[in-house]
């Protein structure tokens, strides 16, 4: 679905984004976590064609971006949907907000709109104006994003302003429609619980670089560095020296004690 090689982006000489290699499979929910200023949203904006990198190769849906003309980029962009942290809606009814992407494509499909309204449990407010709760607004935004059955959905901290009571059922519905439609999703967040609820694969970013990538269990049980361990909330970190390894068992000297730990560490 997406291949990135040697990507470099510089912003006002204060921030460098450097991605040596990144691959995202079709149908995968790829979650990027990291602190503020890590470069998560910048990477998402580059994939969405909002920003242009200084160098590097980006391939999306088999198309290399540097070789596309404006028309080809528009066609590619129409196969994506982007959801911002703030739910931007037209001053109109819920129905017309959701129908908008179809209207822009000269498609009339009331059945599809009704289906997506029912799925996101907002059929009862379809004629309402947008004076809605935050949870309802976010459901309208997600419904509008899925109305065209996009191949790729990009989510930039979409739940950051939602209370827990709205967030959990919405994430559950989102996961269900992603898997039913086999949609590829890139989701950036600082919230580890959101990442665990959705991710097939997690990448940890800091200072414009991906520090570790793997499935959720690997990231949260085997952090590759102290930086990652600090970010995901591992509180007990001690320094030690591996003095012996036997199969997958390591013997680690910590001060005057010997600890035993299961590890894939290879001393060779």
N, C-alpha and C positions, 0 to 999 in steps of 0.2 A: 504493500500500500504506500509506504513512505520510506525513502532512503535518503539519508543525509551524510555527506562526506566533507570533511575539512571546512566546515562552516565557520565564517568569521564575520562578526558584526561589531562595529564600534559606535558608541553613542557619546558625542560631545567630549571625547578624549577622557571621559571619566569611567566608562564601563566597557568591558570587552566580553563578548559572547563567543566562546570557542567550543565547537562540537566536532570532535574528530570523526566519529561515526555513530549513527543512530538508525535503527531499522524498526519500523512499526508494522506489524502484520495486519492483514485484512481481518476485520471482525474483532480486533483486540481493543480492550479498554486499557489505554496507556495513561497512567497517572504520573504527573510530575509534581513532586513535593519539594519544598525548600523554604527558607526564610524570605522575608521581604528583600527585594533587590537582588535575588539570586539569578534572575534572567528568565524566569518561567514564562511570563507574559510576552516578553520580547521574542522568545522562540516561537510561541504560539502565533504571534502577529506575523512573523516571517513565513510560517507555514500557510497562514491565511492570505498571503500576498499583500498584507498591509504595509510591510516593511521589506526593503531589499537589502540583502546582506552584501558586505564588501567583497566577499569571495566565497567559494565553495560550490558544491554540487547538491541540488535538491531535486528529488524525483518524487512526484505525487501521482498516483494512479497510472504509473508507467510513463508520465510526461516529465521531461526535464525542464524546469522552469526557465532556465536561461535561453532555451531554444524556442519559447512560445511567443507568438505575437499577441497583441492586445485582445484580439477576438478569441484566440485559444485560451488565454488567461481567464476571460469572462466565462467561457464554457466550463472551464475547470472550476472556477469559483462557484458556479451554479450547482455543482455537485457537493458543495460544502454548506454547512450552517455554522454560524459563530454566535455564541451566547456570552454577553458581557456581564460583569459583576452587578451592574445596575440594570433592572428590567426596563428597557426602552420600549414604550408602546405608543401607538398613534392615539390621538384624542378621538376615539371612535369606539364602536362596540367590540366586545370580545370576539364575536364571529368575524367581523371585518379585519381585525388584527391578525387572526389566524389565517384567514383567506388571502391576505396580502401577497405572500410568495407565489401562490397560484395565479393571482391576478396579473402579477408582473410577467408571468410566463404565458399569458393568454390561455390559461387552463380553467375550465369551469367543472368542478367536481364537488358538488354538495355532499355526496356520500362520503368522500374522503374527509371533509371537514367534520361531518357528524361523527365519523368513526374516531377521529383524534380527540374531539370534544369529550366523547364518552370515555375514551381510554384514560384521559387525564382528569376525569371526574369534574368537568366544568360545563357540562351540557346545560345545567340549570341556570347558568349565568351568561349564556351565549349572546343574549340581547342586551346585557348590561353594559354601561359605559365603563371606563377603566378606573373608576373610583373603587378599587378592590383592596383586599388585604395583601400584604407582601407575599404570602403563600399562594394566593390566587394569581397574582401577577406573574409569579415564577412559573406556575403551571401553564399560563397563557403563552409565555415566552418559549417554554419547552414544546408546547403543542405547535406553535408557529415554526419552530426549528425542524420538527419532524414531518410537517405536512407534505413536503416534497420528496420524502424518502431519500434523504441525502446519503451519499456514500461515506462522508466524513463529517463528524461533528466536533467542533472545537469549543471547549467549555473553560471560561476564564473565571474562576472563583464564583460560580453562580449561586452558591448557597451561603455566602459570607454574611449576608444581612438577614438570614432566616433564623427564627427561633427553633429549638430542637423539636417542638411539637409539630411544626410544619416540615422540617427538613427530613426527618426519618421516613415518613410515608412517601414523600416526593422522591427521595433517592431510591426507594424500593420500586416505585413505578418506573423511574428512569431506567434502572437496571433491566427491568422486564422488557421494555420496548427496545432497548439496545440489543438484547440477546435475540428477541423475536425477529427483528429486522436485520440482524447480523451487521449492524452498523459499526464502523471503526470510529473510536472516540479517543480524543486527546483531552485530558482534563487536568488543569493545573490548580493546586490548592496548597494552603499551609496546614489544613486540617487533616490530621492523621486518621481520624475515624472515618471521614469521608473517603479517604484513599483506600482504607481497608474494606469498606463497604462495596466499592465498585471495581477495584483494580484487578486486571489480569497480570499486569506488569507495572512495577513502580520504578521510576528514576528519581534519584535524589540530586538536586542541583544546589550549588552554592558558588557565588562569585563567577557566574557565567560559564560554569563547567558542570558536566554530569559526573558526580563522584562515584556513584554505584547504581547498577541497574539489575533488577531481578524480580522474582515473584514476591508477593507480600511477606511470606514466611522468611525468605532469605534476607530481605531488608531488615525486618524487625527482630530476627533472632541471630543474624550473623552480619552485623554492620561492619563495613570494610575499614572503618577508621574511627578515631575518637570524635571527629567532627560529626560524622553521621550518627554515632551513638548519642552524642549530646542532643542533636536535633530531634531524634525520635524518642527521647526521654528516658534513656537508660541511665539510671542514677548511680549505680555501683560500677565504677571503672577503676581498676587497679593495675599498676605496672608490674610486670614480672618477666622472668627469663625462662624460656623453654629449655629444660635440661635433658629431657628424654622424650622420645616418641615411640609408642608401641601400637601398631595398627592405627586406629583412629583416636587413640587416647594419648593426650599430651600431659606431661608432668611439668608443672610450672612452678618455679621458685619465686615466691612473693615474700620479701623480707626473710624471716627465718622459718617460713612454712612452705610446704609443698602442696600445691593444689592439683587436682586431676580434672581434666576437661576434655570433652569430646570435640575434636577439631579435624578439619580436612587439611590443616597446615602441612605442607610438604617441605621438609628441610633441605631437599635437594634443589 
